Amino acid sequence: MEGAFSAYSLGQKEGYVGVKAHSENDQIVYHHYYQWVYFMLVFQTLLFYIPKYYWRKNEDSRLSIMITDMRDNHIDSFSAIDKTYYLQDIADSMYIGDDFCFYFVFSEVLCFTNLIFQIWLNDLFLDGNFFGLGYDWYKYKSSESTHSSKFRDPLMKIFPRQVKCTFEKYGFSGTLEKIDSLCLLPQNAVNEKIFLILWVWYVFLLIIATFVLITRATYVLPYFRHKLLIRNAPCYLNKDVTRAVRFRKICGRFGHWFILYMIARSIKASHFTALLEELIDEHFDDNGLPKKSSMFRIALATQEKVKPLKDSVKEKGNQQQSTNIDNEWNSPPKDEKNK
């Protein structure tokens, strides 16, 4: 439908919008987008998936697995060895929390940038008619003269069902002839609703994404980071002063705070408070700096004592199995024994 076009003029008061005998003063608009609409929608879907893919690729389910384990289980419900390893996994994640935080923030910035790009891309795709599509349609619907002038409907201009077409063919004498005809674009009955819904959805996402980025900017200040986590651990306001000081100092480091924030917003407050007490006592000193865990060393030493026993059992089993195989190979066949 490369040759489909509409001829718009302010003086048209009858017929279908844009379908008339056109003159030099008319605004000629070609509808090149028509055959590419669904390809465009698929392409936009892939673009929207990029930020999610980037976060999942770099996060690699390390945080999600930890959060899943704590979502329905209290830290005291784990066995001693499981609790030790679980706390060590959280501490290890906090040590590289700056990397996780960068991946997360970059993903959200990428979402916002991607949204702006998609709005611009749609506007380019519709020849500059997407930016004000929803507002113009609302203004047209709320106008008093709506019923008396269908020629002011922005959807009818951008997504017409009937257009003019110019076909070229060779006549009997070989001369190129141009034929002015009428073409139907029935798919535009659906296209107008798709892009109108997209416009409303993009505006909603733009408001939400802007609000989220402004909120994330406040997390640069340690005061706001501390207040955000206190909501999930209220006991630190009036319970143990030493832990409260450590907790405040931990929140001063962005990477440490980010891991705790991701856990805190996904589990129960009571579970998070108990987890935080164990974590602070075992993996952080009075200055809020990481320290080596004595519990983890004991757990490793215990496993080192157990592993040789398992290995010795395996070795005995392997030796016994190899002995049986050698006996089978060295023993004479049954026929020879019978002889």
TABEL-V320489 format. One record per pair of residues at least 24 apart in sequence whose ideal C-beta (glycine too) atoms are under 6 Angstrom apart, sorted by the first residue. I is the first residue (numbers start at 0). GAP is how many residues later the second one is. D is the distance in Angstrom with one decimal. If there is no record, write none. Layout:
i-><I;I>
gap-><GAP;GAP>
d-><D;D>
//
This chain:
i-><0;0;2;2;3;3;3;3;4;4;5;5;11;15;16;16;17;18;18;32;33;36;39;43;46;50;50;50;53;54;57;62;66;66;69;69;70;73;74;74;74;80;83;83;83;86;86;86;87;90;92;93;93;96;96;96;96;97;100;100;100;111;111;114;114;118;128;132;133;133;154;158;158;158;160;160;221;221;224;224;225;228;228;231;231;231;232;232;232;234;242;245;245;245;248;249>
gap-><33;34;162;163;27;159;161;179;25;159;154;157;139;146;134;139;142;143;145;92;151;154;85;74;67;56;59;60;53;52;45;199;196;199;197;201;196;197;199;200;203;218;211;212;215;191;192;195;208;192;166;162;165;158;159;161;162;157;153;154;157;97;101;90;94;83;29;66;65;66;37;29;32;33;24;27;29;30;26;32;25;31;35;32;37;40;39;40;43;38;37;34;38;42;39;38>
d-><4.8;5.6;5.4;4.8;4.9;4.5;5.4;5.4;4.5;5.7;5.6;5.3;5.8;4.7;5.4;4.7;5.7;5.3;5.9;5.6;5.8;5.4;5.9;5.8;5.9;4.7;4.4;4.6;5.5;4.2;4.2;5.6;5.8;4.6;4.9;6.0;5.4;5.5;5.0;4.8;5.7;5.5;4.8;5.5;4.5;5.9;5.7;5.9;5.0;4.2;5.0;4.7;4.7;2.8;5.4;5.0;4.6;3.6;5.8;5.5;4.1;4.6;6.0;5.6;5.9;5.4;4.8;4.8;4.0;5.7;4.5;3.9;5.2;3.9;5.7;5.6;5.8;4.7;4.8;4.7;4.3;6.0;5.8;4.0;4.9;4.8;6.0;4.7;5.4;5.5;5.4;5.1;5.6;5.1;2.8;4.7>
//
